[in-house]
């Protein structure tokens, strides 16, 4: 084979591996856990969610989707910190997975120890996302008394906002993402 072809193929392979490893996306697989440990973790997460009054309520259904899975505690906090690639104080976290016939979504919620820490996290996101290679800033608007930041990336719509101790990130793949967003804002 010509040397140039091999070199080009090698560069494409290295770039592909880099993107997979370093462009962490919300769609990446959950942390590897054996089936039994995953069941125990799910039970522990459910117990934590039931016992904690600091976790936000989640809608069971939206305009096009229904809640099919959710978890909190260490597993959710690990995933949130992994996606941010930054260490910041968290008291808890929630990950909720929604699916419908023609729509799907994931909601990540970080629970900060206080409003000041939640505000700092939101400010960090507002500063960092415009420089992201993965997301493109689209709009900032007011809805339900909150400032909503809208970005696109990975073929999906993404909205993030701050409310008290919580910083929300909603990833939606839907024909009508605003209707889906409104359910979460009004819940």
C-alpha positions, 0 to 999 in steps of 0.5 A: 500500500502507498505510504501516504494512504497508511499514514492518512488511515493512521491519522483518521484512526487516532483522531477517532479514538481521541474523539471517543475518549476525550469528547465525552458525551451524555450518550456514553455508556454508564459506568461499568457495573456487574448486574448484581451490583447494578441491581443493588445500586439501583435499589440504594439510589431509589432509597436515597431518592425516597429519603432525600428531600433535597432532590427535585421532583421529576415528571413521570411523563412529558408531551412525548416521553415517559420516565423509564429510568432514574438514579441518584447518589454516587452513581449520578454524581460520578456521571455529572462530574465526568461530563463536566471534567471538573471537580466541584462540590455536590451534595447529590445528583439525579439522572433521569432517562425519558423515552417515547415513540418519537422522542428521547431525553436525558435530564441531569440535575446537580444538587449543590451544597448551597445556592452560592455553589450552584450559582458558581457552577452555572456561571462556569457552564455559561463561560465554558460552553461557548468555547466547546467543540461539542456544543454550539450556543444558540440562544438565551431566553426567559421561561417560567421565571428562569434564564434558559441557555440553549445549545445544540450538539451531537444532533440534539437540543440541550437546555440548561438552567439554574434554580436554587440548589439545582443546576439542570441540563436537559438533552432532548431529541424531539420534533418539539423540544420546547414543549418538552422543556416546558414540562420540566420548567413547569413541574 
